[in-house]
Amino acid sequence: MSKELEIFDNKIIVLYILENSGIALTIDQIVKFCEEFEEITYFDICNYIEKLKKDSYIEEIMQDCTLLYSLTEKGKNTLKELLELIPGINLYNLKKIINRNMVHIKTNYEVNTIILPDIPGHYNVSCYIKDGNDELVNICMYVNSKEKAKLISKNWGMYAEEIYSKLLELINIKVLNIEKYYIVATEIISIKSNEYKVVCYIQNGKEKMANISLYAGNKEQAKTICDNWTTNAEEIYSKLNQLLLADYTNQIQ
């Protein structure tokens, strides 16, 4: 292990969580992310937070009588340097853990679907997760039968967290794409200070296939989503379509 990594040890996990969650977090929320690391206790995390705050890698924010933590510029720059020293497979596993737990830290989220008729025989199925008045994700799928629309609605109602986590994995991983046959586009909309909504579109000629609205906690995340959707839209749409229309007799693999 390099000297830099040895100095930061597990504190780098806290920095990485704060950077990739896209929002400021409480200590309890950070603990939730770290549940899968058996060697890290609640008291360890409290100790890491105090040391990182003392050295100005993170800052403490009081919001609605709640203490939250986020990265400073110093923390972001230091994390960027440290990540170059970590093997890719470890980063991938850490990203998967963050994606898997992202929905669980939202304490007031609402999961629902709306089915609307489109052109004759076709339906627009809107699948969303809201945290209070804030929309975390809204996936609009266009299908050619009422049965498919009902199946998507049923699966989203039962497995929204798993599907959303899989979507985050897909949209944050770059792959070598094949030749494009569809029209794809993205739009970044500012909703609050340093918070954004990213809308991703895909269609086949004039036929709408899907549009996806995702929350991004900073401009860098918004740009990453746009870049990866532009490059990998067909692959992401295909896998998302499989997830929403799957037979969940068995658990998601």
N, C-alpha and C positions, 0 to 999 in steps of 0.2 A: 504494500500500500504506500502511496506517495506521502511525503510529509504534509502536504496541504490537506489531503483527504483525512489523514490521521488526526490532524488538529480539529477538523470539523466533525469527524465521525458521524454519528446519527443526526447531528444538527442539520446536515445537508438535506435530510429527508423533510424536515420542517420547512426549510427554505423552498424546496421543490414543491411541496404541497401548497404553500402560500402563492407561489408563482403560477401554478397550473390550475388551481381551483377557480381563478378568475374573480374571486371576491375576498374581502377581508373576513377572517374567521375568528371564532371564539376558541379558547383553549379546549373546550369540550368537543367542538367540531374537529379540531386537529387530532384530538385523541381518537375520534371516530375513524378518521382516515388511517390511523396507525394501529388499529385493532389487529391487523393481520401480521404485525411484527411482534412476535411473542416476547422478544428480548427488550422491548421498549415499554416502560410502565408510565402511568399517569404522572408520577413524580418526576420521572426522567424528562418528560415533555415540559412540565412546568419549569424545570431547571434549564432546559435548552432555551425556552422562551426568554427567561430572565437574562441569560448570557448573551443571546442574540440581540436583545433590546439594549443591553448595556453597551455593546460594541457597535450599535447603530446599524445593524443589518436588517432589523425590522423596527416598525414603529407601532405604538399603541394608540388606538382610536377609541374614543367614547362616543357611542351612538345609541340613542334611545336607552340610556342607563345600562348599556351593555359594552363590555370591553372587547374590542376586536383588534386583530393584528394583521399587518400587511407588510410587504417588502419595501425597504427604502431603495433608492437608486444604488447605494453602495451594496445592498444585499443582492439586487438583480445582477449587477456587474460581477460580483464575487461568485454567485451561483453559475453564471455563464462560463467563467473560467474553470470552476470545479467540475462542471459537467463534461468537459473535454477529457477528464481523467477517468471517467467511469465507463466500464464496458457497456456497449450498446444493449446487450441482452438484459442487464440490470435496469437500465433506464426504461426499457420496454415493459418490464414487469412492474416497475413503479408506476408508470403511466396507466397500466391496466388496473392497478389497485385504486388509483385516484378516480378513474372513470367509473369503476364499479361502485364507489362509495359516494359519488357526487350527489345523487338524488337523495341519499339517506340523510345528508346533513341539512336538507331543506325541511324545516319542521312543519310548515303550513302549506304544503303543496296540494294542489287539486289535479286529479287525473280525469280526463273525460274525452269523449269523441262527439262530433257532429256530422251527420250524414245529410248531404244536400244533393238533389237531382241536378245533373249537368245537362248535356245534350241528351235526347231520347235514348234510354237504355244505358246511360252512363251516370256515374255518381262521383261526387267529391267527398272524400272522407277526411275530416280534419281531426287529427289526434294531438292533444296538447297536454302539457304539464304547466301549471301556474303556481307561483309562490306568492300568495296574496294577489296583488294587482300586477305583478311582474310575470311575464311569460318566459319560462325557461326553454321551452321548445314547442313548436307547432309544425307537424308534418301533414301536408295535404297530399293525399294519394288519389289519383283518378283511375277508377276501375270500370269495367264494362258489364258488371252484373250486380244485382242487389245482394246475392249470396256472398260475393267477395267483399262487398262493403260491410256486411254484417260480421263476417269472419274477422276483418281487420279491427272493427270496433270491439269485438269480443276479446281478441288477443291483446289489444292495447289496454283494455280495462284490467286484464289479469296479469300482463307481463310488461307494463310500461317501463318499469325501472330497468329490467334486463335489456329491452329493446333500445332504450335511450342510451344505456351504457355501451352497447354494441355499436350504435351510431357514432358515439364520440370516439370510440376506437378507430372506426373506419375513416372518419373525417380528419383524424389527426395523424394518419399514417400515409406516407407517399408511396405509391407503387408505379411501376412502369406500365403505362397505359397503352392500349391498342388503338388503332385508327378510330377517330371519332365519327359517329353516325348521327349524333343528336345535337340539338342546339342547347347549349348550357350558358347560364349567366349567374352573376351574383350581385348583391347590393348590400352596402353597409349603411345602417341607419343609426345615428347617435340618439340614445334615449335618455341618458343622464351623463353627468361628468365622468368621463373615462369608462362609460358602459355603453355597449353597442348591441344592436340586433343585426344578425347577418341572415339575409334571405338568399337561398340557393334555388335556382330553377333548372328544370330539364324538360324538354319536349321533343317530339318527333314530328318535324315539319310544323303543321298547325295544331297537331294533337298534343294537348297537355298531358304530361306524365306525373309530375310531382313538383311541389315547391316546399322547401323546408326552412323554417325560421328558427334560428338558434341564438341563445344569449352568449355574449362574449364579454368578459370582465375587463378587457383592455384592448387597445388597438392592434397590438401584435397578435393576439389570439384571433381577432376578427380577420386580419390579413391571412393568417395561416389557414383558417377555414375556407376563405375565398380561393386561395392558391390550390389547396388540395381538392376542392370541389371542381374547379376548372380543369384540373388534370385528371381526376378520378371519378367524375360524376357518374359515368355509366356503371362502373364497378360498385360504387356506393349505392346507387339506386337499385341495382340488381339484388344486392345482398339485403338491403332494407326491405325490398318487396318480398323476398323469401321469408324474412323474419315476421313480417306482418301477416303473411298468408300461410304460415307454417301450421302444421298439426302439432299442438303442444301436449299430446298424450305423454310424450317424454319431455323432460326438462331441456331447456336451451343448452346446446352443446357449446 
